[in-house]
Amino acid sequence: MAVAVSDRGASVPPCKCPTADLPPELLDEIIRHLRDDKRTLNACSLVARSWLPSSRRYLFTRFELRVDTFCHFFMFAADMVYAEVVSRYRHLLAFLSAHPDITSYVRELSIQTDFQFGLDSRPELVAIVCSILTHLTNLHILEVDSLIPHWDQLSWRFRKSVHDALQLPSLVEFHLSCESVSQSSLDALLSDAYSLKTFTLSRVSIREDDEAMCDGWEAMQHKAQLDALHLTLDRPRYDWFLEKHCPLDLCEVRELVIGVHLDRPDDLNAFHLVDALGASLEHLELDVSHSANSHDVSLPALDLSNTPNLRVLSLTNSHGPMLIEPDSWLVTFLSSLYWSKPLACVLSPGDIEPSPCAVEEVEISFEAHHLDTSKSWSSLEAALCVPALQALKRVYIVVMYDNFTRKTAMQFNPTFPALGSRGIAVHVTHRRATYH
């Protein structure tokens, strides 16, 4: 790199940075492209005072709190590391208390807890985390991932803090992951979630209450009107979402994601929820990734007349083989799509009968590890040509890969001549797999 050195006696004009006077909308657009590069964002915040707000907006957008009490360490080491964790989060709390302008930029918060977070042995750490949550009053997304088997075993103070955060006018997404939660706890947790639009339950079993459980909260006064509902339950209780006392209003849900275990007949009751949501659904995703055996059980036939506004149908299997034989769950499910209700219209002579189904896009996602490029995809193509999919315009095949399967994924390029002759575009995309 060449470096120009001026003479000592020469006068050097003052340096002016024209980029510091960029229009705000142009500056925001530039920094937006750097939102995933924290190091560059930190450098941008030091360029000029006018660059500071835009840089902070992306620097402090998301906080992740890993609340690990290190119970797996030897006792003498666990106490020492735990003290360090408490000190670190205490400094974070002090920083947020001293800089309220910083807290206004935080839009996403992820909290991961371990097995001892809810026990009385760690009250100081619980108190600090709850105080941090209290300071973040502009949250849009809240994620809670707990390794404690039951939600009710978590600290009451922490559960109350999460409940209060759900009442923020800005909070529109809530993601909860744990092993078990009671119906009454869900009722109490989601009550008065005024602005909630997206609710996710993963790795959760909804338990019936043996007796009335009350955590001291008032009775529910408001139902959150959801736009999206994501359910990947371990032991499903889909009927809970349809009961009158459910604190969620599902009348206008447009996106529904359901995790289905093909080897569990009870999971197939999820289709009752699909029929109940009915006309509001625009995007339906069925995820069979966690099925132990997808050979013996097939999905029920889906009557598309119950979902007349369905535009996007997604089928995902990210942890198992993608079978495309005529008797596989994927082919049989697509082949069984039908429309039961007759069209309520009168056709004039020469008119073409319109397609009752509104599905325009089908997305099929699977893992590259189970990919066989030598197979013929004619069975899948035939299933996509069923009469119920007459309005189909696009097919997306998403191949998920990691560092070991990237080469295999990039070589995948199937052809679908029958779909091409109908003007249906087939897109093969590749996506790096995300493991939780």
Helices and strands as residue ranges (DSSP letters): G 18-21, H 24-32, H 38-44, G 49-51, H 52-59, E 62-67, H 75-98, H 100-103, E 108-113, H 123-135, E 141-146, G 151-153, H 156-165, E 173-177, E 180-182, H 183-190, E 198-202, E 205-207, E 224-225, E 228-232, G 238-242, E 248-249, E 255-259, G 265-269, H 270-277, G 278-280, E 283-287, G 304-306, E 312-317, H 329-335, E 361-367, G 368-370, H 378-383, G 387-389, E 394-401, H 406-410, H 417-421, E 425-432
